[in-house]
Amino acid sequence: MKVFYVCSWGGCGSQLLCRYLNNFGKAVHIHDPNPPDNVEYIGFKNNSWGWCPYDLPEYEDKYKNIYNRGLEWFNGIKINDGNEYYVIFLYRNPVYSIKSRFWSPVHLKNIRAPTVAISKVCKDKIDLFSIEKWYINYMNKNNKKYTVYAVKYEELFDKIKELDQLFNINQNNEIKLEDKIETARNNRWDVDLNIVYKPLINSMKKNKFIEII
């Protein structure tokens, strides 16, 4: 079975992509900024959010204080099964992601980001959310012993067939990707956020729709 790990910092359409990929295997939503050297399971045994066939040792004591029980994070258990794993890093212009999700302290905890206000990032003119670190961690090969497929959200809806061909799915085009829906957000932070993330945005613009890392 194909297993798709869709990794993102949120507000990038990752749940939409997961719903699409679930038609062709199992798609797992991951909010971990630290991709491991080897592909690992996430979550805990028999949990519908996670994807791990093993019980973790000392579960109650070791994990009881971890936010969300780590159900969208890599869990340290190296994968050793017969499934095909595809690690996708889905990213987009961070200004839109921040306006969509980063106002929520719960979301910030889930992506292991500092729980700071958007207004403080704008005031300090610093990437306090560590989005650039997320980007670098997935876009650089480093010691990874697997392929990362970095996918640019902005081109996803026009070029979904390229993704289909890459993963050998939806050959008959029977499944359609959901329509793109953008929620209107307050634009009062736009100017400052575009200043903070200008270098990162410019770097993203240079990328192809799919970068194979």
Buried (B, 14 or more C-beta within 10 A) or exposed (E): EBBBBBBBBBBBBBEBBBEBBEEBBBBBBBBBBEBBEBBBBBBBEEEEEBBBEEEBEEEEEEBEEEEEBBBBBBBEBEBEEEEEBBBBBBBBBBBBBBBBBBBEEEBBBBBBBEEBEBEEBBEEEEBBBBBBBBBBBBBEEEEBEBEBBBBBBBBBEEBBEBBBEBBEBBEEEEBEBEEEEEEEBEEEBBEBBEEBBEEBBEBBEEBEBBBEB
